Amino acid sequence: MASVGPSPSDPVGGESEPPTGVRMIIGGYDVHFPFKPYASQIGIASRVLKALDTGTNALLESPTGSGKSLALLCAAMAWQERWKASREAADSRGDAHDAQRHDRRAEAEPADRASKPSGGGKKEKVPRVYYATRTHSQIAQVVRELKRTSYRPAMTVLGSREHYCVNQKARTAAKKGGNLGEECKSLLESAGRRGRERAEERAEDDATDIENGALNRSGGCGYSHGALKLAGKASKPGAEPVDIEDLVTLGQKTRGCPYFAAKHAHETAELVFCPYNYLLDPSVRAAMDVDIAGALVILDEAHNVEDTCREAASCDVHLHDLRAAAEEFERVAAAEEAEHSSAAGDGDGESLGAPVGHALLARVTGSVARWLHGASDQENPRCPLRPHGFERWMAVWSGGANVQRQLRDAGLAAETLPSIERARNAAVKAANDFSTPGALRVSGHALKTAEVLLSSARYALAEKKERGGSGSLGSTRADDFRLAVQKRFDEPVQGSSARFASDETRDETSAQNAAKVTLSLWCLNPALAFADIAGGFGVGPTGGTANDAARSVLLVSGTLAPLDSFASELGAPFPIRMEAPHCVDVESQVWCGAVGSGFSGTRLSGTFKTSVEFSYQDDLGESLQKWCLEIPHGVLVFFPSYSLLDRVAQRWKSTGAWRRLEQATGKKLFQEPRGSGG
């Protein structure tokens, strides 16, 4: 049953006038579409609502162009609105019942007891919707779809400083070889320090004013002080949905930081857009404070999820980065020890324990660096490296016992990981605390190196459990990993790690003829990382338990089949499934064939040897011209590589074939630029 009419959803504060559309009852829910939906969209919405009602996962395959994104958004928002309405009704009934009960008790109880509050329960949070896709450019398309609907939830788009930063000073410094995150923290620290100094100099009554305006008047970043205001303006319920570009433009106009505005908005957002590595990668998930417990997780374009999960549990750590991190941790540990000794000498350190956090991290990263150096030392007769292509050597360990033994030799063991994790968490907390002296603060690059290494080790050394079961003593997930040491001479050591390395480290690198030595821990089982959001093995930082997992995980794409093998790879149950038929009739509307030669008789073989010949390029252009005379409307021509596309286009332009094709067919030629797919 469908009826056309205005949407009942009114914007808050008159921010925007939501479009009218079509209202449909699907699975008992009032779902609003901007237009009459296709049958495949109704099918998707129906299964989304069923998955949410039952708290189960779903695999939904629907062809490209069938309106998947719109159907997912409308169904998820309809379920969320019903949830909010039902909780508000329940709260109203509960408040009335509590008031009546309080009146009856007040008549029978003494005045002092009757006046005390009843305590009440905590208000239940709205289940958040995380809509994740592969890239930010795809997110922008989905936000445009949301703008077409009548739904106006509190929403935000999570992104990095590279996407959001509007401070030209920080961006310029980053372009000159710096790190944008470090530049941002430096500006905030500078502003906070100057603000505190001014506040101490001023009288008590205006200290608050100084503190509130410090970031703007004392140097630092002039945008960070407006982040909260920007978040409130852009992400409140009823406001027009904004993507990254919209928020950046608004931040520039209002002098508010879009990056921190998005993070602030995330705390109260009902709908959150992000690339799906923000949900699947434990390091990113922790850095962005993403909590998916009880949430609805939608992974659009999910045919790449398996690879993303494997990458999330894997790592590639360079020897140069490990050495630089060890030196950085040692520097801070020495400063901590000096401060501890000074405090103890003054009689103020009696209650202080000896600092161990940074010292432990220095020992671990140093131990792994020494092991990696030994394993890649080709002057050692026992070096395990073997030739693997040009200027490249490799050693690979497989089998759980072998991987575990090598990791233990490197200084990483299952029983020591918890204490190392605690040390790293303490180091991160200290580094992000502006009150921490600079000498006691570790660089972001050293922390990132440690986190990348520990994250993969955490998965590999986690106790092996079956879904919902218990593990056997001493059994780990190392069977699902390969440990590798790689050494190559064709890639000079570069990157931000060079900025933190000592002269000794630089000299040693130069002495090795810029050899790049890498420790790799490759995960072969995508189910390990996927369990963090779907629940199951209890491997990742969140445990992957039922309490930490999402309410429902929906994987959606145009190419998921065969669904059984896809579900098996991810190791999670998907009781709700759908394979929508394509809107194109493949029998009458699609022809697939191979053309072996062109109109001049040249063999159309796109191999490198053939494609560099002018006869191939010229006959391809002539053949394309004749085909386009017969084919109505537009034509898409795909090349196996950008290099071949550039080579052929240049030839056609130089011989006039490009111009002749346009004139003969009336079709305008457009060439896709490199890098346009991100």
C-alpha angles and dihedrals in degrees: 000000000000135000131184119228146109118310115253091220109104122194119246115244093001092278094147141350107242115224122255120241148142125317118207133179106228120173090343093306127116101233120187119210125182088230140004105300126231119248089254091055091052089050092051093047091049093053093044090055092046092051091050094046092052097035093236137131127256140202111207122183119186127157122261111271095027094111100255096153094052093047092049093050096046094047094046093048092047091053091047093050091050090049092052093046093050092048092048090051091048091048091051092051090046093050092051091048092048091049092052092047091047091052092051092047092046090060092053102036131072115265095250093056096040091055094058117099117251092233098233126203128281115268110256115243121240109254104254122229116222111196109191131180135167103267141016091245089060089049089056089057092051092049088054088054090052090053089058092059130074092240116109108175125165099273144169141180116229115218143150129267087256088065099038111030113114097175104111092195091060094042092050091050090050091051089055091062101284130121116255093213092052091046090051093050091046092054092047092047091049092050093046093049094049091045091054092048092052092045091055091051095050128075121270095254097060099033090099092056091051092050093049093050099036097103092054101041102035102055114254115104115339092199103056095075090062097051096098093048091048091049091051092049099045103037107038118120111273095027121126109268114256132201127202094279092049093050092047091052091047091047092053091050096047097033092239125138109249093199096057091036089059091048092049091047090051090067092067103019119127093196122037126186121200143142108274095245084070086068102032101041109076093206094054092040091056094043092053094042091238112175112185096175107135093356131129109245118198116189108191121195084021097169087099095051095099093057092044091053092050091049091048091059094040132076142194112199122181123222091231091056092048092052093047090049092049091051091048093050090046091052093053092042090054091049090049091050091049092050091046092050091048092050091047091049091053091051092248098104103064093110094042120101119219110274109255107156102084091033090056092049090049091053093048098047090042091050093050090047092052092048091049092048091051093047091052098042102115092187088069110089089217094055107136095209118119129186113275110176129314116343090346134112129184143182121193129192120197132178124065096259093051094047092047093048094051092047090050090050088052091054101262118116133158094243094052099044096085093057091045090051091051090050092051093048090052090049091051091049092050093046092052094046109095090204090064110101114247092244090060096047122096121218118256091239093059091048091048092051091051093046094050091051096043094045094060092040088052091058095042095048097040117120111268111245135169116232107287092355139097128263130239119251113273094002115130139177092255089111087071092058142072120208116210139179115203130188125185136166101199094078118064116214109264140151139078093310089075089065092060099040122106124238089256092056092048092049092050091050092052090048090057090057090250092299111179111219117190134187110210128190107187121196115212097183117072091189091077096066093033090057089067090071102025097041126237128102101040092227110130133064092276091050095238090243126148091259092053098041129094121266090238134357116206119194112196132179144130091247115042101119132150085053096186095060091042092054091045092054091054093046094222132115116254105182093166115066139163136185107187119202118243118258088228117085101231092194097058105018105041129066121180122189146137126245110207101188141018130243090270092052098255115146107248098218113149096207118131093250093053100035094061091060117099091221090062093047094046096046090047090055093047092047092048090052092054093045092050090054088062099037114078124220122358129355129204116208118193125200124196092236142012090240092060091044091052092045094051095043091051091050093049092049093048094049096041093246090122092056094042092052091053093047096045097046103029088229121130115227120225124184120210111235121229116268095022094124097075 
